Amino acid sequence: MATVSFSSPASFAGDNSGALTSATSAAAAAEVGAIPNAKLAQPSAAALAERALLGSDASLAVHAGERLGRRIATDAITTPVVNTSAYWFSSSQELIDFKEGRHASFEYGRYGNPTTEALEKKMSALEKAESTVFVASGMYASVAMLSTLVPAGGHIVTTTDLYRKTRIYMETELPKRGITMTVIRPADMDALQDALDNNNVSLFFTETPTNPFLRCIDIELVSNMCHNKGALLCIDSTFASPINQKALTLGADIVVHSATKYIAGHNDVIGGCISGRDELVSKVRIYHHVVGGVLNPNASYLILRGMKTLHLRVQCQNSTALRMAQFLEEHPKIARVYYPGLPSHPEHHIAKSQMTGFGGVVSFEVDGDFDSTRKFIDSVKIPYHAPSFGGCESIIDQPAIMSYWDSKEQRDIYGIKDNLIRFSIGVEDFEDLKNDIVQALNKI
């Protein structure tokens, strides 16, 4: 019979208790710096030993956070799901010892869970981060990061090519805290320098590759530009995954992911995470503890399970997507292909220098109008017509309908043409996918 107990040192022993009442998100962010024990410990000796033992992403994806130094002492191979809302103490003295950092445990489910902690350790190992916090969604990861690291009255820089809901949050919510924003084109380094020179920039937030045109930003270059002006750099690396890109090693301060995509990889769970330097992630963690947005331990388990095949899935998707992009670029019914693995991509040289693979998403424009593109989408038989990407099942969508149906003006501003397709490659056989695409193109 499997036995379970708590064993390894706590990664957080904060002095938080109770639930969020009438405090606003802005107030929570303002109070982060005043909360005792806000700084997390550096990676434990067990974590460092684990990283030394597991030298490749393949081994880290399977074992990191679990094989050595797991808080849950058990003879089960898999990390158990700890379904509890609170943790008990044997005496008042033990509780006091916990509050003062002498006793390793958890207190309340919103502040930590051993299943989720194992997941956070795995992600830190893959991203080569000092610390990671997992939260309820990728969108909440971005919100929590921005709410914590950008002060009221601050200024941020972001790019035109960006997940639309992130842009909507920046445009509608950040101004309520007096935060202003400069928006630049992904490749316009002169515009970035101008924004840094003429504003007191707190943070540059960008995806790389971006959504949906897969533009790539030179992480090392922009990190130097930002740090020279005292600004932080946050990279949304969702379209890359930590298998293909490690932004922290290139100079980024923070990396965020929608774990719903490649990380979990099975289209069955929603989650997000923030990884980076401990001094920054700890601030986000405290904000998160106050505001909520907790990842359910059952979701943590599903993501842990999914991550064990992350390297295998991403390698397969890299290979199939590159072949698909090459095939589409030569097809007479395709007007343009966007994929960083192609020499025709404007940042192919950047992608080659900072990525080990180019990801499983290929965007392209059909040589036709709105109706012919819709007919193509309706004719495919293997990919699901749905939002999202990065899972085992291929997914295809027409952004003009899926993401921008409510605003033609926004489509025009951000270059979302009626004939644009975003194709997320799954782990199916390339020939099957290619034949399906061919028969659908033959219908238009």
N, C-alpha and C positions, 0 to 999 in steps of 0.2 A: 504493500500500500504506500502510495506517495505521501511524504510528509512535507509540511510547509511551515516555515518560520521566517522572521526577519533577521537578516544577518549582517549585511555590509553597512558602512557608515552612511549617514544621511547626506544627501546632496543639498538639502535645504532644511534649515531649522529656524524659520522666521517666526516673528512674534505677531502673527495675524490670527484672528479668531472672529467668529460671527459672520454674518452675511452682509452683502451690500444693501444699504437701506436707501436713503434719498440722495446719497452721494452721486454726483455725475461722473462720467468718464473723465472729463477734464480735471475735476477735483482729485480723482484717483491718481491721474498722471502727475499732478502737482505734488502729491504727498509721497510719491515713490522714494524720493531721496531722504525722507525723514523716517522711513520705517527701519527699525533695528534689524541687524543681521541681513541686510539686503544683498550683500555680496556673497556669492556662492564660493565654495571651495574649488581649488584647482582640481584637475583630474586626479582621482585617487591612485595609490600605488598599484592596486589591482587593475584599474583601467589602463594605466601606462604599460603594465606587464602584458595585458591582453593585446594592446596595439603592437607591442614588440613581437608577440607570438604570431599574430595574424597579419602577415605582411602584404596581403593583396585585398582588393575590394571584394573579390569573390569570397574569401574567408571571413572578412569583416561582415559582409551582408548576412552570412549564415550564423556566425557565432558572437559578434561583438555585442556587449551588454548582457550576454547570457552564459557564455562558456566559463568565464571567470568573473568573480566580483559581483555576481547577481545578488541583489538584496534578498530575494526569496531563496532560502536554503531548502532545496527539494531534490529528491532523486528522480524527478520527472525530467525527461529530455527537453520538453517544451516548457516555456515559461507559463505558469498558471495565470488564469484570470482571477484577480482579487476584486470581487464585487463587494465593496463596503463603502458606506458613506462617512464612516468615522473610525477612529482608532482609540483603543482604551489604554489606560495607564494603571499600573498595579498600586500606585500610591500617589499622594500629593507630592512627595519628594521626587518621585520619578518624573512627574509632570514638570516640576520646577527645573529638574536637571535637563529635560528636553527643551524647555523654554530658554535655558541658558547655554544650550549647545553641548551638554555633557552626555546626553542620552540620544541615541539614534533611533528615530521612529518617524511616523507621520502623525498628524493631528486630525485633519478633516479632509474629506475627499476632494474638495476644491483646491487644496494646497499640495496634493501629491498622491500618487498611487504607485505601488511597486511594479505593476505590469507596465504602466506608462513610463516609469523611470527606466526600465530595461530598454524600452523603445527609444527613449531620449539618448541613452548611452550609445546605442547602435548608430543612431543618426550622427551623433558627435564624432564617432570614430570614422564614419564614411566621409563626412565633410571636413575632417581634421579641425574640428571646433573645440574650444574649451568647454562649451556648454550648449545645450539645446533645450527648448521648451516646446512641447506639443500642445496644440489647442484644437478647438472644435472644427475649424475649417481653414482653408488657405486664405480666404478673404479676411477672416478674423485675425489671422497671423499678420497680415499687412496693416490692419486697423490698429492692433495692439502695438506693433512696432512704431507706427507713425505717432500714435497717441503718447507713447512713452518717450521717444527720442527726439521729437520735434517740439520745442517749447512754444507756448503761446506767444504770438507775435513773430514767430520764426519764418524762414523762407525755405522752400524746397525747390528742387529742379527735378523734372521727370521728362519722359519722351512721348512723342505723338503716338507711336505704336505701343499699345499697352492694353491689358485686359480692361474692358469697358467699365466693369463695376468698380475697379480700383480708381479709374479716372473719375467716375461719378462721385465716389466718396471724397476724393481730393477736391473736386470742384464745389461740392455742396456742404460738406461737413467741416473741412479744415478752416474755411473762412470764419466759421463761428468762433474759432479760437484766435482769430486775427492772423492766421497763417496765410502767407501769399505764395504764389507759385509761378515759376517760369517753365514753359514747355518748349522743348527743343526737338529737332529731328535726330534720330538715333546716331547718325554719322557726323553730326555737326559739332565738332570739337571747338570750333571758334565760338559758337553760341554758348557752349558750356563754359568756356573760359570767361566770356563776357558776363554771364550770369554770376559766376564766382567773384569776378572783379567788382561788380556793381551792386551786389547784395550781400547781406550777412547770411550766407547759406548754411543751414543746419545740416541738410542731408540731400544727397542725390539718390533718387530711387529709380531704378530701371530694371526691366527684364532683359535677359540675354540668354538665348535667343528670345526675340519679342513675339508677341501675339497680335496679328496672325501672320505677319510677313517675315518672321524669323530673322530679323536684323540682329547683328551681333555687335556688341560694344566691347572695345578693348579695355578689359577690366584693369590690367596693370597701369595703363596710361591714365584712365580716369581716376583711379585710386590716388595716384600721385598728384593729379590736378586738384582733387578734392582735399587731400590732406595738407597740401601746401597752403590752402586757404582755411584750414580748420574745420572742414566739413566732413561728415561721415558719408560712406558709400554703402548702400544697401542694394544687393543684387537679388532679384527674383529669378531663381535658377530652375523653376518648375519645368520649363521646356527642355532643359539639359539633363537633369537628374545628377546626383553626385557621382554617378558612374562616368559620365561624360565630361564633367566640369567641376572643378573645386575652386570656387571663387575666392574663398578665404586665403588660399595659398597664393593668390595673385594680388592680394592687397585689399579686398573687400572687408568691411568691418562686420557686416551682417549679411546672412543669406536667408531668404524665406522660400518656402515651398508650399504649394498645394499638395499635400500628401495623398490626396484623392487620386492623383494622376499616376505617374510612374512609381512613386514610392510604394503605395499599396498595390497598385497594378492590376486589380481585378474588378474594377467598376462596381464595388460592393460596399464602400465605406467612404465617409467624408472626414477629412482632417487636414491640419496644417502645422507647420513648425517654423521656428526661428532659431538659427544657429549662429554662433559667433564668439567674440571675445566675452569672457565671463562678466566683466564689469558692465557690459551693455545688456547681455541676455538676462542677467539678474534683475535689472530694472524692469524689463519686459515681464519677467516672471512675477514680480511683485504686483505690478499693474494687473496682470492676468488673475492673480489670486484674489484681488479686490473686486474686479469687475465680473469675472466668471468666464464663460466660453470654454468650459472644461471638456476635454476629450474623455468619453466614456471608456472604462477599462476594457469592455468588449471590443470597442473600436480599436483600442491600442493593440489588443491581441490580433485582430485581423490584419492590421498594418505590419506588426511584427512578422506574422506568417508570410505576408506578401513580400516583405523585404528579403526573405531567404532566397528568393529567385530573382531578385532585382537585376543582378549582373547578367543572368542568362536571358531574361526578357529584353533588357535594353540592348544587349549585343545583337540579338535577333532582330529587334526593331531597327537598330542602326543599319544593319545590312540590307534588310528588305526595303526600308525607306530610301536608301541611296539608289538601289536598283530601280525602284519605282520612279524616283525623280529623274533618273537618266532616261528611262523609257518614255516618260511623259514629255520630257523636253524635246524628244525627237518625233513626237506624234503630231500629225498635221492638224488635228482638231484641238490642240492645246496652244493657247497664245503665249503663255508665260508660266514658268515654274519658279517658285521661291523655296530654296533649300540650301542651307549653308554648306552642304557637302559638294555642291556643284561649282565648278570654276566660274560660271556665269554670275554667281551670287556676289553682290557688291562687297561683302565682308568675308569672302571665302578665306582670304589670307589670315584674317583675325581668328576665324573659327578653327583653322588648322593649327594655329599657334597655341590656343588655350583650351581646346576640346580634344578628347580622345575618340569621340564619335559625334555624329551630327544629329542624333535624335530620331524619333519615329514619326514626326509630323511633317507632311509635305503640303504646302499650299500652292495652288495653281489657278490659272484663269482659263476657262473654256473659251474657245474661239466661237463665241455666240452671244446671244442676249440673255436677259433674265429668264425668259420662258424656256429657251433651250437648255440653260443651265439647270433649271428646276426639273426638266424632263430627264436630264442625265442623272441627277440625284435620285429621282424616283425610279430609275431603271437599274441601279446597282442592287445586287442581291445578297452579297456577303456582308459588307459594312453596315452597321446600324446607322440610321439617320437620327442623330442625337447630338447633344453638346458633350463636352469633356474630351479627354484624350489620355493616352498613356497606358491604357489597359490591355488585357490580352485580346479582347475583341476589337476589330477595326471599327472605326467610327468616322462618319463623313457628314459634313454640313455645309450649307450655303450661308455665310455670315450675314449677307444682306437680309436674310429672313431670320436666322437663328439668333443673331445678336443685335441687329440694327433695324429690325422691321418697323420700329416705332419712330424712326428719325432718318429721313432721307438726307436732311441737312448734315447730320453727323456722318453718314456714309460718305458724302461728298468731301467733307473736311478731312477725314482720315483715310481716304483712298480706298474705301470698301466698295469695289465695283459689283455690279449685279452678277457678273460671271465668275466671281471669286469662289473657290472651293477650299476648305480646310480638311485634309485627309489625315486622320490619325491611324497609323499602321499598327495592327496588332501582332500576334505571333503566328498568324496563319501562314500557309505556304505562299511564296511569292507568285508562282505560276497561277495558282488559283485566283489570287487577288488581281493579277494582271489580266487574266482572261475575263474576269468579271468587269473590270474597267473597260476593256475593249468592247465587250458586247453592249455596255451602257453608252459608250461613245458612238457606237454604230447606230444608236437609236436617234441621234440628233443630226 
